[in-house]
Amino acid sequence: MARTKKQTSKLRVMMLGGLNEIGKNLAVLEYEDDMIIIDCGLAFPDEDMLGVDLVIPDYTYLEKNASKIRGILVTHGHEDHIGGIPYLLKLIDVPVYATRLTLGILESKLAEHKLLGSRTLVTVRAGDTVELGCFKVEFIRANHSIADSCMIAVRTPVGVVLHTGDFKLDVSPIGGEMMDLTRIGEYGRDGVLLLMCESTNVEHPGFTPSERRVGATLDQIFMTNTDRRIIIATFSSNVHRVQQIINSSVKFGRKVAVTGRSMLNVVGAAVRLGYMDVPDNVLIDIADLNRYPQEMITIVTTGSQGEPMSALYRMAFSDHSQVELTPNDLVVLSSHAIPGNEKLVSRIINELYRKGVSVYHAEAVVHVSGHACQEDLKLIHALTKPKFFMPIHGEYHHLMQHKELAEYMGEDPRDIFIMETGQVLELDANSAKKNGTVPSGRMLVDGYGVGDVGSIVLRDRKHLAEDGLIVVVATVDLDEATIVSGPDLISRGFVYVRESEELMDDVRELVRGVLCDTLDSGITEWTQMKTNVKDALSKYLYQKTKRKPMILPVIMNV
């Protein structure tokens, strides 16, 4: 008896971002002619990505299969999970399913990209189920550092896939209810084919502390600094943290002002949608600070990661239009520096101290993570008892340590898959294996340009930044085989011409000699003339200076 197509078809699962990196999380589930996307985030550029604003996943595979895509499902409203959605929705028109706060934050992003109103946004609540093609998707309540976070359980023709998103176990959350462990356990009882679980904090033992732990520290800070203005920098998306800052401010009779574009957007959405409880007349406009005594003011700001041009950065360097810091101010950094941002954070702290400002950072417990530590992760593994496991959301060492933790929990190493971005995991009800890849990678966003800055452009920017530029301008008469004018030299970032006249004179003579030899040889092909100038000049400058500036010959014919 012939087997049906349904029995022989495989579920294809792949990550187009979020593996071997922190950020730009994007998962894809594909079965026959149906496909769904879970999260679509961005990452921030590395130091070597000069001038790049954002990094998003390569959408080539999604664009090619746009007719199959039934929807984008979003776990929560952090940038590394929703920041890439506007760029994807410019390429394909598919509905987005997310909770109210997540959509509230996403709407402001779509408005910036002039997409609001032209794309379908579907509001869901924890416990809701939506059917998308052959997939039946349930949103399960989770706890994270932003409200309205969910795990996503997907019933597929071959079994259940549980995607945790970002989460931690918080038995006393600031807003909403505790993570729905009961529902997760029910899925585990019925059988989970594949667990896709975050790995960001897998190196940390124990349970992740509750967000409420920060509230007691904030109260202590406010109690001991009643004569100071308090400025608190935190992640704009940490609605629970901002709520606790407001609670402490109300308790000690303070007004609260918010500054920083992303902070204003998120807080505005959270207040409008009822995810923050703010008494009347507590929030004030940043422009009205001078109407109140400084000791009655709390300022909530962006810039906890030292980002250049953030509100706190502009305050520290006296460039903020409404806030001028004084020695009577206390700045609280309510966050941990993300790996790679330590120098930026240190620079701001140094500048604050130079102004005489008091700073709370490492010495106070003013931050807890929103990600699962080892015991949180063990709980999810114990509840779900997955047949197969794919660690996600982490660098390679995070993924490997999560693999070891799963093995400690009794899972078979042969059933654990450490994947690469774009690699496909094929599953049926009884087996799983890696099978091929799909187009993947990263797209660099620079201003309005998406993808037009590639490795060659970055290489040139790095070259210019490290060694500078010399432009050689000359006019020749090809018919007469003579130099009509020049060569003239323009130096940027290499040497200051007025202080290096002898070197510049030698360079002019060298270029003149190369051009004369080239013309005398009967060479009139522009590319060859420029190559001769570049090669000779590059060799000469390296001998003289041990530098390799970018050389740009501009040779014209009269």
Secondary structure, DSSP 8 states (H G I E B T S, - for coil): ----HHHH--EEEEEEESBSSSS--EEEEEETTEEEEE----B---TTSTT--EEEE--HHHHHTGGGEEEEE-S---HHHHTTHHHHHTT----EEE-HHHHHHHHHHHHHTT-TTTS-EEE--TT-EEEETTEEEEEEE-B-SSSS-EEEEEEETTEEEEE--S-B--SS-SSS----HHHHHHHHHH--SEEEEE-TTTTS-S----THHHHHHHHHHHHT-TTSEEEEE--TT-HHHHHHHHHHHHHTT-EEEEESHHHHHHHHHHHHTTSS---TT-EE-GGGGGGS-GGGEEEEES-TT--TTSHHHHHHTT--SS----TTEEEEE-S---TT-HHHHHHHHHHHHHTT-EEESTTS-----SS--HHHHHHHHHHH--SEEEEESB-HHHHHHHHHHHHHTT--GGGB----TTEEEEE-SS-EEEEEE----EEEEETTEES-S-HHHHHHHHHHHHH-EEEEEEEEETTTTEEEEEEEEEEESS--GGG-HHHHHHHHHHHHHHHHHHHHTT---HHHHHHHHHHHHHHHHHHHHS---EEEEEEEE-
